[in-house]
Amino acid sequence: MHMRVLYQFPLSHYCEKARWLLDHKELDYIAHNLIPGFHRAFAQLKTGQNKLPILKDDSRWVAQSTPIALYLDDTYPEHSLLRRDQLLRDNALKIDEIADELGIHVRRWTLAQALSYSDEPIEIMMGEQGYLRQFEKFSKPILKTLVKKSYELEQDKIALSKQRMDELIIELNDRLIENYGRYFVGDRLGLADIAVCSIVAPLLHIKGTPWEIESSEVISTELEEYKQYILSLPLGQYVQRIYETERNARVDWRGM
């Protein structure tokens, strides 16, 4: 039997992108969670690098969301993510690249905001069962320190990320308007759209995603104001619309 496993962090927007790529291709897979920090040794061993997501497709291992997209298009041409037309293809890969850079800053800024209010992100990272839950008293503070260190959550870095995030959001907004606001490239969903929507989703707390906010949860005023700002842009409205109409998730993001 053909076995496909996506090694992921439930909270990672890069992993959301990979889940969406697989869902778009209508491929069956299992989302398997790794523990932040401890994932590095596994990733290094299997793929020679230390980032997630990692796709294991039968005996093939592919690391990171964009190489996963290219691999899927090569191996499963149906529901293509990139167009054959070279200009459209280059354009989509450029937008994907901008989204990738934006992702680093969105992650740093939203995590810093969220952790200043609650341990909710840490709770999700720990998963619902397993070792980290059994030794919660010790594992939680260790994980929190690890997250702050690996995502460089220092004040000056956070401020720089916020600035870069603003610039990239405007750039993506302009590119969307250039294509008349329906899709980023051409006239149907593709890699560019999936990349941008996944990366922006944590800023918009989209329903049915790991970043959905329950009404009782407290969030920072800054986060709420930024969300409203993005929703005032064509980009924000587009991300919301694409999630509502085209995100047909086949696998629970919580993983196993």
N, C-alpha and C positions, 0 to 999 in steps of 0.2 A: 504493500500500500504506500502511496506517495505521501510523505510526511513533511508538512511545512510548519516551522516554528519561528515566531518573531520574538526575539529576546528584547525586553523593553523595560522602561520605567513607566508606570501608568501616567505619572504627572508630566512627562516630557512632551513638549509640543513637537519635537523631532520624531518621537515615537508615534504620536498621533498622525503625523504626516505619513509615516510608513504604514500604519494601520489603514489609513484612507487609500493609499496607493493599492494595497492588496484588495480592499473592499471594492474599489473602482474596477479592478480587474476581475472581480467576482471569484476570487480564489479562496479556497478554504485554508485556514491556518489556526494555530493556537498561539495566543499571546502569553508568553512566559516571563514572569517578573524576576529581575535580578536585584540584588541589594546594592544601593549606591555605595561606591567605594570598593566593595568586595567584587563588583562587576569587572574591575580592571584586569585582574589576573585571567579571568575567563575569556574576556574579549581579546586580550593579548595572545593567549594560547590559540584561540580559534582563528583569529583574523589578523594578527600582527599589529593591531592598533587598539586603543582602549576606550573607544566611544560606542554608545548605543544609538540607534537600534542596530541589531544584527539579524539578518534573515538566514535561516538554514532551510534550504530548499533541497530535499533529498540529501545528496552528499555535498551540495554547493553551499559555501558560506559567503555572504555578502554583507559588508559593513557600511553603515551610514545611509541616510535616507535618499540622497541623490543617486549614488551608485545603485541602490536598490531599485529606484525608478528606472534607470537605464537597463539594468539586468531584466526587470520584469517586461519591459517593452521588447527586448531582444528575444526573450524566451517565450513570452505569451503575447503575441502581437495584437490579439483582440482587445477592444476598448483602449486604443493606444493613448499614451500619456503625452507623447510628442508628435508633432506633425511631420510629414515627409518633407514639406517645403522648407528649404534650408533657412530662409529668413525667419519664418515662424518658429522654427526649432531653436535658432540662436537667440531669438527674442525671449522664448520661454525659459531657456537655460540662464539667461541674464537675470530675469525676474526671480528665478529660483535661487540664484546666487545672492541677490539683494535680501530675499526672505531669510536665507541662511544666516547672513550677518545680523539681520534684525533680531533673529531668534536668540542670539547670545545676550543682547541688551534687554530684550523683553524678559528673558529668564532671570537675569540678575536683578532687574528693577522690581518685577512682580514678586519674586521670592523675598527680597528685602522688605517690601511693603507688607507681605503676608506674615512673615515671621515677626515683624514688629507688633503684630496684633495677636497671633495665636500660633499654636504648634500644628495646625491643621495639615500643612504640607508635609511635615515630618510624619504625622499619623498615616497619611496616604502612602508615603515612601516605605513605612514599616510593614505595610500590608496587614491583612486581617488575621493571619495566623503565622506560625513559623517561629524560628529562633528569636527574632527581634521582639516579638510579642511576649515570649516567655520571660525574657530578661529586660523587660521594658524600662525598669528603673535605671539600668546601666546603659542600655542601648540608645535610649532617646537622646540624652545629652551628648553622647559620642557622635551620633548621627548628625545632630544639629551643628556641632563644631565642624564636622567633616563637610557638610553642605556649605557652611559659611566660607570655609577654606577653599574648597574646590571651585566654587562659583565666584570667588573673590568678592565677597559682600562687604567691602570697605567703603566708607562714606564717599571718598573722592572718586572711586571707581563707579559707584552707583550714580553719582552726579554726571559723570562723563557718559555713562550708558544712556541716561535719560536724554541727554543732548543729542546723541547719535540716533537714538530711537525716534526722536522728533523729526530729524532730517530724513531718515529712511522712510518713515510713514508718509511724509509729503511726497517723496520721490515715487513711491508706489501708487499713491493717490493720483498723481499726475499721469502715470503710465496707464492707469485704469481708465481715466477720462479720455486719453488718446485713443483707446479702443472702444469708446462710447459706453463704457461702464457695464456692459453685460458680462463679459469675460475678459481676462487679461490678454489672451492671444487667440485670434480666430473667433469662432462662434460656438464653441462648446468647451466643456470642462476638460482641463488637462493638467499637466504637472505644475505650471505656474500658479493656477488657481488653488490647487490642493496645498502647495507650499505656503502661499500667502495666508490662506484661511487658517491653516493649522497653527501658523506662527503668531497670528494676531488674536486667535481665540482666547488665550489666557487674559487678555486685556478686556475682553467683552463678556466674560463669564457665561459663555453660551450654554444653553440647556442641553443636557445629554452628554456633556463633555466633562473631563476631570475638573474643569474650572467653574462649573455651575455653582452659584452661591445660593445656599438655602436662606430663606428670609430671616432666620434667627441669627445668621452669622454677621459678625461685625467686620466691616472692611474700612480701610483708611479713607478719609475724605479725598485724599490725593488720588487714590485709585479710582474712586467713584467719579471724580471730576474728569479724569483722563478718559475714562470709559465714555462719558457723555460727549467729550470733545471728539473722540474717534467716530462715535455714532452720528455726529453732525457732518462728517465727511462722506462723500460717495463711497470711499473705501470701507468704512465701518458698516454702512447700510448693505453694501455688496457682500461682505463677509457673513453678516447675519442672514441674508437671503440665500446664499449658497449653502450654508449649513442647514437651513430649513428645507430647501428643495432638493439638494444633491448629496447630502451626507448620509448615505444608506449604510450605516454601521452594521456589519454582520457578526462582529465579535465584541464582547463587553470589554471596554478599555481597562477595567480593573485587573484583567489578566488572571493568571494562576500562579 
